[in-house]
Amino acid sequence: MRVTFIRHGASEWTGQPILCGHADIPLSSVGVAQANALAAHLRGRQFAALWSSPLQRAQQTAACVAHAIGHVVVTDPRLMEMDLGTLDGQRFDQLPRGPKTFRDRWQRDPVRVRFPRGENLGDVSKRTWQVLGELYDRHPQDHVVVVSHLFAIQTLLCRALSIPLKQFRTFNIDTAAITTVQMDKSGFRLLLLNDGRHLDEISAAHSLRAPSLPPR
């Protein structure tokens, strides 16, 4: 199976120092332009299925892709972004610093330290991996598209390529970028990583990356 992972287009919060998990923020005008450029890039290609997170920034992106490739979107909540709990919508630059603060503990052990009333990376990895397994069972010889989020895609790539989950920042995944892996019984091969060439006509100043908790 070949899987093309797509991160949703830029949202209203993208590029701002705001933590965004399950907060249901729509695409910005830039995100809509990115989604349309993505759809034009994929138009005419043969895919067997299109799955997406239910959050509207992913659904809006997936809808553009669905129109271009002629597939109905299958929505699966396991493809949602990490649940940031009570910190969702908070500015990360205003989180308390120093020893034993949440910021310090999460930076030290993001795999196990859970966001208050939310998830950790291990939780995200477990649920997204289940989706990948189901897709393989249904489409072992096909090419499928998955529209999801930054942490979700990073955790999938770490597990697929046998990279420790704590090194999730190895993979930079920009908004509306394409990443493709080949999956079969022998393992995984990375075919394309964070490809955003279809976005070249959109002003670089507007091709914004969502922030994540910075290093201590």
N, C-alpha and C positions, 0 to 999 in steps of 0.2 A: 504494500500500500504506500502511496505517496500522499503526504499531508502538507498542505500549504496553510501555515498559520498567518493570520492577519491581525495585527493590533488595530483597534478602532481608530477612526480619525480623531483629530484634536477636539477636545471638549471645551466648554466654557471655562474650565479650571486649568486646562493644560498650559504649562509655562508659568503658572503661579505657584508660590510655595505653600500649596494646600494639599493635604493628604486626601486622596480620593479612592475609596474602596467601593462599597455598595451604594454610596450616594448616587442617585440616578440623574446624572448631569447630561444634558443633550449635547450634540455636536455644536461647535461654534460655526460661524460662516466659513472659517478656514477649514474646519473639519469636514464640512459638506463639500467644499472644493476638493479636498483630499479624497474623499469617498468617491466622488464622481470621476476623478482622475484614475483611481484604482480600478473602478468598474470598466472604464474605457480600456485600460491595460489588459484586463482579463477577458474582455468580450470575445466570443468565438472560441475560447478554449474549452476542452472537454473535461468536465468534472462529474463525478457520480453523486455527490452530496454536498450540502452546505449547512454547517451547524454553527450556532452562535450563542453567546451569552444573552440573557434576557435584558440586561441593562440597556437603556435606550441609546447610549452612544455606540454600543456594539450593534444593536438592532438597526439603527439608521445606516450604519456602514454596511451591514449584511444585506439590507434591502436594496442598496445600490448595486451590490455585487450580484444579488439574485436576479435582478432585472437584466443584467448584462449576460449572465451565463444560463439563464432559463431554469433556475431551480427554486423550489420553495425552501424557505429557511426553517430548519429544525432547531427549536430553542431548547437549551439544556442549562438549568441553573448551576450545574457543576462547572460550567465555563466562566462563571462570574469572577470578578476581581477578588482579591483577598478581602475578607471582612475586617475592617479596621476598627470596628466597635465604636466606643465612645470617642475615639480620636478622628473618626471620619469627618472631614470638613475643617479640621483644625490646621493651623499653620505650623509646619514642622519646625520653622525657625524660631517659634515661640515655645517649643517644648522644653521643659526643664533639663538642664545639663548637669553633668557631674556623676560621681560614683553612685551606683544603686538606683539611679533614675530609670524610668522605662526606656528612655533613649539609649542610655548606656548598656542596659541589659539586652536590648534588642540588637544593638550593634554587635555585641559579643556573641550572641547565640540566636540569630533570627530563625533558625530551623525549629527551635522548641519554645522560645519566648513568645507568648500569645499577646496580641493586642487586647487591651482591656475590653472584655465582653465580645471579643472578636476571634480571629484565627491567627495561626502562625504559618510559616512557609510549608511546614510539614503537612498541615491540614490541606493547604491548597494543592500540594503535590499529589496527595492521596486521591482527592476527588477528580482532579483533571486527568490523572493517569487512568482512572476507571473509564472515562469517556474515550480515551485513545484506544483502550482495549476493545471496547464495544464497536468502535468504528472499524477496527481491524477485522473483527469477527464478521462484520457486514460487508466490508469492501476490501478483502485481502489483495485484490489485483487492481484496484481502482485508485483514482486521484480524488481526494476530498479536500474541502476548504473548511477551516475553522476560524471564526472571528471571535477574538477574545481580548485579553488585557495584558498589561505589562508583567505583573508578577506571575500570572497564570502561564503565560508563554515561557517565561524564564525558568520556572520550575519544571515544566515539561521538557525543555531542552536539556536541563541539567540531568534529569533522570534518563532520558533517551541516550545521552552521550556519556553517561557514567562519570559525570562531574559532580563533586560534592555539592550538596544543595546550598551550603553556606557561601559558595562561590557564585551565586546566582547573578551577580553583577558582571560576570564574564560576558554575558550577552546583553548588548545594547539593542533594545527594540523600540524603534521610533513609531510615532503615530502613522497609521496607514501603510506601514512597511510590510514586506512579504518575506517570510522565512519558510523554507521547504525542507522536509526530511523524507528519506526513503526508509520504510519499515518492512522488514520481513523476518522470517524465523531465525536468520543469522544475526540479526541486530539492526542497528540504525546507521544511516549515512546522512551527513549534513550536506545538502545540495545547494542551498541558497540561504544567506543570512542577512537579515535587515536590509533588504533591497528596496530602495526608495527612488529608483531612477524615474519612475512614472510621475514623481512629484516635482521633477526639476523645473517645470514651468510655473510652479507655485512659489511665490517669493520666499527665499530662504529665511527671511526675518519672521515669516509666519509659520514655518514648519517647526512648530514648537515641540519640545519634549516635556513630558510630565515629570515633575520632580519626585524624587524618592528620598528617604531619610539619608542624609549625607554621612560620610565617615565621621567618627568622633573627632 
